[in-house]
């Protein structure tokens, strides 16, 4: 629907389940999940409506997690097509698919850096769900922290990676400096009943919006400067 209000505009009408739409960087396309083929796959379609196009055919596509690369040329997703939870990228013209982070460990919660040069993700390669980054062009992954970490998002300027704590560090929101690898806690929900949900920086990068679920889900905002 339009930001100014009005009636919602229906974009799809297929009887199958469809969910988790993401805008392309130029606002002209949407990526979304659909099980039209009987499997959970990624599809794209024009943002103003029109026929959808199946992008993946992995039979095990699980999670897109903010999928578009900043230049709009690739979509990243998580899949178990090789037997473990790995992160792949596929070109948005439906062509080449490549492995970005994989192996016997479970890789989760990926996010592109603002300049498109890196993908941050979490992995239990060392027995703890920690924060890692890997060059988007391919290469070795680098571990960024030691303590339990939830799915990351990047700050708008690319200087920090934001994430919810995991395990004993839940339910607070944290930030890690990419340059120094030092962490700082952004919220203090210790002892509060509830759980942290999805978080995203504001367009100007000054605030973080996040969901907090107690009895009901609410949207919160915090100043990160």
C-alpha positions as CSV (number, residue, x, y, z in Angstrom):
1,X,0.0,0.0,0.0
2,X,1.1,3.6,-0.5
3,X,2.9,5.4,2.4
4,X,0.2,8.1,2.3
5,X,-2.5,5.5,3.1
6,X,-5.3,4.0,1.2
7,X,-6.4,0.6,0.2
8,X,-3.8,-2.2,0.0
9,X,-3.0,-3.4,-3.6
10,X,-3.0,-7.1,-4.1
11,X,0.0,-8.3,-6.1
12,X,-0.4,-12.1,-6.2
13,X,-3.4,-14.4,-6.4
14,X,-2.0,-17.8,-6.6
15,X,-3.6,-20.3,-4.2
16,X,-0.3,-21.5,-2.9
17,X,1.4,-19.9,0.1
18,X,3.5,-16.8,-0.5
19,X,5.3,-14.7,2.0
20,X,8.4,-12.6,3.1
21,X,8.5,-10.0,0.2
22,X,11.7,-7.9,-0.2
23,X,12.1,-4.9,-2.4
24,X,14.9,-4.8,-4.9
25,X,17.4,-1.9,-4.4
26,X,15.8,0.1,-7.3
27,X,12.3,-0.6,-6.0
28,X,11.2,-2.1,-9.3
29,X,11.1,-5.8,-8.3
30,X,10.0,-7.9,-5.3
31,X,11.6,-11.2,-4.2
32,X,9.4,-13.5,-2.2
33,X,8.9,-17.1,-1.2
34,X,6.3,-19.3,-2.8
35,X,5.5,-23.0,-2.7
36,X,3.8,-23.0,-6.1
37,X,6.0,-25.9,-7.2
38,X,5.5,-27.8,-4.0
39,X,8.8,-26.6,-2.6
40,X,9.8,-23.4,-0.8
41,X,11.6,-21.5,-3.6
42,X,12.4,-17.8,-4.2
43,X,10.4,-16.0,-6.9
44,X,10.6,-12.4,-8.3
45,X,8.0,-10.2,-9.8
46,X,7.5,-6.6,-10.8
47,X,6.7,-4.4,-7.8
48,X,3.6,-3.0,-9.4
49,X,2.2,-6.4,-10.2
50,X,2.6,-8.9,-13.0
51,X,3.6,-12.6,-13.5
52,X,6.1,-14.1,-11.1
53,X,9.3,-15.8,-12.1
54,X,10.8,-18.7,-10.3
55,X,14.4,-18.0,-9.4
56,X,15.6,-21.0,-7.4
57,X,15.0,-24.7,-7.9
58,X,16.9,-26.2,-5.0
59,X,14.0,-28.2,-3.5
60,X,15.4,-27.0,-0.1
61,X,15.4,-23.2,-0.2
62,X,14.9,-22.1,3.4
63,X,15.6,-18.5,4.1
64,X,16.3,-15.3,2.1
65,X,17.0,-12.9,5.0
66,X,17.2,-9.6,3.2
67,X,18.3,-11.2,0.0
68,X,19.1,-8.6,-2.6
69,X,22.7,-7.5,-3.1
70,X,23.1,-3.7,-3.1
71,X,23.6,-3.6,-6.8
72,X,20.5,-5.8,-7.3
73,X,22.4,-8.4,-9.3
74,X,22.2,-11.3,-6.8
75,X,19.9,-12.8,-4.1
76,X,21.4,-14.6,-1.2
77,X,19.6,-17.5,0.5
78,X,20.1,-20.4,2.9
79,X,19.6,-24.0,1.7
80,X,20.3,-27.5,2.8
81,X,20.7,-28.8,-0.8
82,X,24.2,-30.1,0.1
83,X,23.2,-31.7,3.3
84,X,23.9,-28.9,5.8
85,X,22.7,-25.3,6.2
86,X,24.7,-23.3,3.7
87,X,24.5,-19.8,2.2
88,X,24.3,-19.4,-1.6
89,X,23.8,-16.5,-4.0
90,X,22.0,-16.7,-7.3
91,X,22.0,-14.0,-10.1
92,X,18.7,-12.2,-10.4
93,X,18.6,-13.0,-14.1
94,X,18.1,-16.6,-13.1
95,X,21.6,-17.7,-14.0
96,X,24.6,-18.7,-12.0
97,X,24.3,-20.0,-8.4
98,X,27.3,-20.1,-6.2
99,X,28.2,-21.2,-2.7
100,X,29.3,-18.4,-0.4
101,X,29.6,-20.1,3.0
102,X,29.3,-23.8,3.6
103,X,30.6,-27.0,5.1
104,X,29.5,-29.4,7.8
105,X,28.5,-26.6,10.2
106,X,25.2,-24.7,10.1
107,X,25.3,-21.2,8.6
108,X,22.4,-18.9,9.4
109,X,21.2,-15.3,9.2
110,X,23.1,-13.7,6.4
111,X,23.2,-10.0,5.5
112,X,25.0,-8.0,2.7
113,X,27.2,-5.1,3.7
114,X,26.1,-1.7,2.3
115,X,29.0,-1.7,-0.3
116,X,28.2,-5.3,-1.4
117,X,31.7,-6.5,-0.7
118,X,30.8,-8.7,2.3
119,X,28.2,-11.1,3.7
120,X,27.8,-11.3,7.5
121,X,26.3,-14.5,8.9
122,X,26.3,-16.7,12.0
123,X,27.8,-20.1,12.2
124,X,28.4,-22.8,14.8
125,X,31.7,-23.9,13.2
126,X,33.4,-23.8,16.6
127,X,30.5,-25.2,18.6
128,X,29.0,-21.8,19.4
129,X,26.8,-19.6,17.2
130,X,29.2,-16.8,16.4
131,X,29.4,-13.9,14.0
132,X,31.4,-14.3,10.7
133,X,31.9,-12.4,7.5
134,X,32.9,-13.7,4.0
135,X,33.9,-11.8,0.9
136,X,30.9,-11.7,-1.5
137,X,33.2,-12.4,-4.4
138,X,34.3,-15.6,-2.7
139,X,37.0,-16.5,-0.3
140,X,37.7,-17.6,3.3
141,X,35.3,-16.6,6.1
142,X,36.6,-14.6,9.0
143,X,35.3,-15.0,12.6
144,X,34.3,-11.6,14.2
145,X,33.4,-12.6,17.8
146,X,33.4,-15.4,20.4
147,X,30.1,-15.2,22.2
148,X,26.6,-16.4,21.1
149,X,25.1,-14.2,18.4
150,X,21.8,-14.0,16.6
151,X,21.1,-13.1,12.9
152,X,23.0,-9.9,11.9
153,X,22.2,-6.7,10.0
154,X,24.7,-4.0,8.9
155,X,24.5,-0.4,10.0
156,X,23.8,2.0,7.1
157,X,27.4,3.2,7.0
158,X,28.9,-0.3,7.1
159,X,30.9,0.4,10.3
160,X,28.9,-1.8,12.6
161,X,27.1,-5.1,12.5
162,X,23.9,-5.2,14.6
163,X,22.5,-8.4,16.1
164,X,20.5,-9.8,19.0
165,X,22.3,-11.8,21.6
166,X,21.9,-15.5,21.6
167,X,21.8,-17.9,24.6
168,X,22.9,-16.2,27.8
169,X,23.3,-12.9,25.9
170,X,19.6,-12.8,24.9
171,X,17.4,-10.9,24.7
172,X,19.5,-7.7,24.2
173,X,20.5,-6.0,21.0
174,X,24.3,-5.6,20.4
175,X,26.6,-3.8,17.9
176,X,30.0,-5.0,16.8
177,X,32.6,-2.6,15.2
178,X,33.8,-4.1,12.0
179,X,37.2,-2.3,12.4
180,X,38.0,-3.2,16.0
181,X,35.7,-6.2,16.6
182,X,34.7,-4.6,19.9
183,X,31.0,-5.1,20.9
184,X,28.7,-2.8,22.8
185,X,25.2,-3.6,24.2
186,X,22.5,-1.3,22.9
187,X,19.5,-2.4,25.1
188,X,19.0,-3.6,28.6
189,X,16.2,-6.1,28.7
190,X,17.7,-8.3,31.4
191,X,15.0,-9.9,33.5
192,X,12.2,-8.7,31.2
193,X,9.8,-11.3,29.9
194,X,9.8,-11.4,26.1
195,X,12.0,-11.9,23.1
196,X,13.8,-9.8,20.5
197,X,12.6,-10.1,16.9
198,X,13.6,-8.6,13.6
199,X,15.7,-5.4,13.6
200,X,16.6,-2.8,11.0
201,X,18.4,0.5,10.9
202,X,16.5,3.7,9.9
203,X,17.2,5.1,6.5
204,X,19.5,7.8,8.0
205,X,21.3,5.2,10.2
206,X,20.6,7.1,13.4
207,X,18.1,4.7,14.9
208,X,17.4,1.0,15.0
209,X,13.8,-0.3,14.8
210,X,13.1,-3.7,16.3
211,X,10.3,-5.9,17.4
212,X,9.8,-7.1,20.9
213,X,7.3,-9.8,21.7
214,X,5.8,-10.0,25.2
215,X,2.1,-11.0,25.2
216,X,1.8,-9.1,21.9
217,X,4.5,-8.0,19.4
218,X,5.4,-4.3,19.5
219,X,7.8,-2.1,17.5
220,X,10.5,-0.3,19.4
221,X,13.1,2.3,18.3
222,X,16.5,3.1,19.9
223,X,19.0,5.9,19.2
224,X,22.4,4.3,18.3
225,X,24.5,7.5,18.2
